[in-house]
Amino acid sequence: MSSTAALRAHLLAAGLAGVVATSREESLRRYRLFAARDPRVLIGLDPERCWGQRELLALMADKCGVSADPGCVSGHDVIDPERTLAALDAFADRLASVAERGGRVLLGTGHPHRLLGFYAALADALSTAGCDVLSPAQGHCVDITTRFGLRTHRLAYVRGVAVVREAGAERAGCATGVHSHSPLPVRAALAAAAEDGGRLPELVIGDHGWVCGAGQLGFEAIGLADADDPAPFVGEAEGTVSVVVPLDDAVRSAHYEPLTRYVLNRACLSE
């Protein structure tokens, strides 16, 4: 079995693509919020166009493979594994390009409990290839609005990947980080990088606000996104984001390991 065929089978078996855990109701709710330009769903993107709900649904059907039928309003959403595979190939091509020139990279995630291992493996491989893996604004405080109100978070780096932790978490035994869609951490990181002699990244790798926030500021950005996160795909459609890989971003962390191997092999970054 070819590596592509094996990965396709894994995507379906692990629920990364095919029928995913993301509910149709939640996807449609977030498309409505995006159409209304709710900042919680824009996650740092300032779309050039006015995207209505039907346009968003058509876009997500094209980019992810979700049903384009507006009458389909319940059940589980679907991600086409062929679209995931094609996007992984494009993602790997961007990694290969930055590695070839030994460029500066910044990695960050709003899904540390699920995706940290995926990004950390990329950070390690890129560093080994001669890239400068940046860690600007280490320890910087960022106030982020959550469902519990405004909370102070601290920017931290774990294995070369930026995450945010609630202030004080370090003293409590320190969790890996918290789930966040906010673009504020990447803005803080990029501002600090600019102040540090202009050592800005040539490529930002991440998800949620990391990819949208960086792309909106003019940095090349690539990342992962679920079927209920329209912002990265709108950014890709408008040219603000370079590559977005459609997949379920909340399955067990071990299920992303085959994707890591596939991407690093494609980018010629495996040991």
C-alpha positions as CSV (number, residue, x, y, z in Angstrom):
1,M,0.0,0.0,0.0
2,S,1.4,3.4,-0.9
3,S,1.9,6.0,1.8
4,T,-0.9,8.1,0.3
5,A,-3.3,5.2,0.4
6,A,-2.3,4.3,3.9
7,L,-2.8,7.9,5.1
8,R,-6.2,8.1,3.4
9,A,-7.2,5.0,5.2
10,H,-5.9,6.4,8.5
11,L,-7.8,9.7,8.0
12,L,-11.0,7.8,7.7
13,A,-10.4,5.4,10.5
14,A,-9.3,8.0,13.0
15,G,-12.2,10.4,12.1
16,L,-9.7,13.1,10.8
17,A,-11.7,13.1,7.6
18,G,-14.8,11.4,6.2
19,V,-17.6,11.7,8.7
20,V,-16.1,13.8,11.6
21,A,-17.2,14.6,15.1
22,T,-17.9,18.3,14.2
23,S,-21.7,18.8,14.1
24,R,-23.5,20.3,11.1
25,E,-25.4,22.5,13.5
26,E,-22.1,24.0,14.9
27,S,-20.6,24.5,11.5
28,L,-23.7,26.4,10.2
29,R,-23.8,28.4,13.4
30,R,-20.3,29.5,12.9
31,Y,-20.9,30.3,9.3
32,R,-23.7,32.6,10.3
33,L,-21.5,34.3,12.9
34,F,-18.7,34.8,10.3
35,A,-21.2,36.3,7.8
36,A,-22.1,38.7,10.6
37,R,-18.4,39.5,11.0
38,D,-18.4,38.3,14.6
39,P,-14.7,38.8,15.8
40,R,-14.9,35.5,17.8
41,V,-15.2,33.7,14.4
42,L,-13.1,36.0,12.3
43,I,-10.1,35.2,14.6
44,G,-7.9,37.9,13.2
45,L,-9.1,37.9,9.6
46,D,-10.5,41.1,8.0
47,P,-12.1,39.7,4.8
48,E,-12.0,41.8,1.7
49,R,-15.3,40.6,0.5
50,C,-18.7,40.4,2.0
51,W,-19.3,36.7,2.6
52,G,-22.9,35.6,3.0
53,Q,-24.0,32.3,4.5
54,R,-24.6,30.7,1.1
55,E,-21.3,31.8,-0.2
56,L,-19.6,30.5,2.9
57,L,-21.3,27.2,2.6
58,A,-20.3,26.9,-1.1
59,L,-16.7,27.8,-0.2
60,M,-16.6,25.2,2.6
61,A,-18.0,22.6,0.3
62,D,-15.2,23.4,-2.1
63,K,-12.4,23.6,0.4
64,C,-13.5,20.8,2.9
65,G,-16.1,18.7,1.1
66,V,-19.0,19.5,3.5
67,S,-22.4,19.2,2.1
68,A,-23.3,22.2,-0.1
69,D,-27.0,21.6,0.6
70,P,-28.4,24.4,2.8
71,G,-31.3,22.0,3.7
72,C,-28.8,19.7,5.5
73,V,-28.9,21.2,8.9
74,S,-28.2,18.3,11.4
75,G,-25.9,15.4,11.9
76,H,-22.2,15.2,11.5
77,D,-20.2,17.1,9.0
78,V,-18.0,15.5,6.4
79,I,-14.5,16.3,5.3
80,D,-13.3,14.9,1.9
81,P,-10.0,13.0,2.5
82,E,-8.8,13.8,-1.0
83,R,-9.0,17.5,-0.2
84,T,-7.0,16.8,3.1
85,L,-4.4,14.9,1.2
86,A,-4.0,17.5,-1.5
87,A,-3.7,20.3,1.1
88,L,-1.1,18.2,3.1
89,D,1.0,18.0,-0.1
90,A,0.8,21.8,-0.5
91,F,1.6,22.2,3.2
92,A,4.7,20.0,2.8
93,D,5.8,22.0,-0.3
94,R,5.9,25.2,1.8
95,L,7.9,23.5,4.5
96,A,10.4,22.2,2.0
97,S,10.7,25.7,0.5
98,V,11.5,27.4,3.8
99,A,13.8,24.6,4.9
100,E,15.8,24.8,1.6
101,R,16.7,28.4,2.3
102,G,17.1,28.0,6.1
103,G,14.4,30.6,6.7
104,R,13.0,31.9,10.0
105,V,9.8,30.2,11.2
106,L,7.3,30.8,13.9
107,L,4.9,28.0,15.1
108,G,1.9,28.4,17.4
109,T,-1.2,26.5,18.3
110,G,-4.6,27.2,19.9
111,H,-5.0,23.4,20.3
112,P,-2.1,22.4,22.4
113,H,-3.7,19.4,23.9
114,R,-4.3,17.9,20.5
115,L,-1.8,19.4,18.1
116,L,1.3,20.3,20.0
117,G,3.0,17.0,19.0
118,F,2.4,17.7,15.3
119,Y,3.8,21.2,15.4
120,A,6.7,20.3,17.7
121,A,7.9,17.6,15.3
122,L,7.8,20.2,12.5
123,A,9.8,22.6,14.7
124,D,12.4,20.0,15.4
125,A,12.8,19.0,11.8
126,L,13.0,22.6,10.5
127,S,15.6,23.4,13.2
128,T,17.6,20.4,12.2
129,A,17.4,21.5,8.5
130,G,19.0,24.9,9.5
131,C,15.9,27.0,10.0
132,D,15.7,29.5,12.9
133,V,12.7,28.6,15.0
134,L,11.7,31.8,16.7
135,S,10.3,32.3,20.2
136,P,9.5,36.0,20.5
137,A,7.6,37.5,23.4
138,Q,8.3,34.6,25.7
139,G,6.4,35.2,28.9
140,H,4.5,38.2,27.5
141,C,1.1,38.8,29.0
142,V,-2.0,38.9,26.7
143,D,-5.5,39.7,27.9
144,I,-7.9,37.4,26.0
145,T,-11.7,37.4,26.2
146,T,-13.0,34.0,27.0
147,R,-16.5,32.7,27.8
148,F,-15.6,33.4,31.5
149,G,-14.7,37.0,30.7
150,L,-11.4,38.8,30.2
151,R,-8.5,36.6,31.4
152,T,-4.8,37.3,31.5
153,H,-2.7,34.7,29.6
154,R,1.0,34.3,29.3
155,L,2.8,33.4,26.0
156,A,5.0,30.3,26.4
157,Y,7.0,28.1,24.1
158,V,6.8,24.3,24.4
159,R,9.3,22.3,22.2
160,G,9.5,25.3,19.9
161,V,5.8,25.9,19.6
162,A,4.0,28.9,21.0
163,V,1.0,28.3,23.3
164,V,-0.9,30.5,25.8
165,R,-1.4,29.6,29.5
166,E,-3.5,31.2,32.0
167,A,-1.4,33.5,34.2
168,G,-0.5,31.5,37.3
169,A,-0.7,28.1,35.6
170,E,3.1,27.7,35.9
171,R,2.8,27.8,39.7
172,A,0.0,25.2,39.6
173,G,2.1,22.5,38.0
174,C,1.7,24.0,34.6
175,A,-0.5,22.7,31.9
176,T,0.6,22.5,28.3
177,G,-1.6,25.4,27.4
178,V,-5.2,26.4,26.8
179,H,-7.5,26.2,23.8
180,S,-7.7,29.6,22.1
181,H,-8.9,31.1,18.9
182,S,-7.5,34.5,19.6
183,P,-5.1,36.3,17.2
184,L,-3.7,38.4,20.0
185,P,-0.9,36.0,20.9
186,V,0.5,36.0,17.3
187,R,0.2,39.8,17.1
188,A,2.3,40.1,20.3
189,A,4.8,37.6,19.1
190,L,5.3,39.3,15.7
191,A,5.5,42.8,17.4
192,A,8.2,41.5,19.7
193,A,10.0,39.9,16.7
194,A,10.0,43.2,14.9
195,E,11.5,44.9,17.9
196,D,14.2,42.3,18.1
197,G,16.3,43.6,15.2
198,G,13.6,42.8,12.7
199,R,14.0,39.1,13.0
200,L,10.6,38.4,11.5
201,P,9.4,34.9,10.4
202,E,9.3,34.0,6.7
203,L,6.7,31.4,7.5
204,V,4.1,31.1,10.3
205,I,2.7,27.6,10.9
206,G,-0.3,27.1,13.1
207,D,-4.1,27.2,13.5
208,H,-6.9,29.4,14.5
209,G,-5.7,33.0,15.4
210,W,-2.1,32.1,14.7
211,V,-2.6,31.5,11.0
212,C,-5.3,34.1,10.4
213,G,-3.7,36.8,12.5
214,A,-0.3,36.3,10.8
215,G,-1.8,36.1,7.3
216,Q,-3.8,39.3,7.9
217,L,-0.5,41.1,8.8
218,G,1.1,40.0,5.6
219,F,3.1,37.0,6.7
220,E,3.0,33.8,4.8
221,A,0.9,31.4,6.9
222,I,0.0,27.8,6.6
223,G,-2.1,25.6,9.0
224,L,-4.8,23.2,9.9
225,A,-8.6,24.0,10.3
226,D,-11.8,22.1,11.0
227,A,-15.0,22.3,9.0
228,D,-16.6,24.7,11.5
229,D,-13.7,27.3,11.2
230,P,-14.4,29.2,8.0
231,A,-11.9,32.0,8.6
232,P,-8.7,30.2,7.5
233,F,-10.5,29.0,4.4
234,V,-11.7,32.4,3.5
235,G,-8.2,33.7,4.1
236,E,-6.9,31.1,1.7
237,A,-9.6,32.0,-0.9
238,E,-8.6,35.7,-0.7
239,G,-4.9,35.0,-0.7
240,T,-4.3,36.1,2.9
241,V,-3.4,32.5,4.0
242,S,-1.2,30.3,1.8
243,V,-2.4,26.7,2.7
244,V,-5.1,25.4,4.9
245,V,-5.4,21.6,5.6
246,P,-9.1,20.6,6.3
247,L,-9.3,18.0,9.1
248,D,-10.9,17.4,12.5
249,D,-8.6,19.3,14.9
250,A,-9.8,17.7,18.1
251,V,-9.1,13.9,17.8
252,R,-6.6,12.1,20.0
253,S,-3.1,13.6,19.7
254,A,-1.6,10.2,18.6
255,H,-3.8,10.2,15.5
256,Y,-1.8,13.1,14.0
257,E,1.5,11.2,14.1
258,P,1.0,9.6,10.7
259,L,0.3,13.1,9.2
260,T,3.5,14.3,10.7
261,R,5.5,11.4,9.1
262,Y,3.7,12.0,5.8
263,V,4.4,15.7,5.7
264,L,8.0,15.4,6.7
265,N,8.6,12.7,4.1
266,R,7.0,14.8,1.4
267,A,9.1,17.8,2.5
268,C,12.3,15.6,2.6
269,L,12.8,16.6,6.2
270,S,12.7,13.1,7.7
271,E,15.8,11.7,9.4
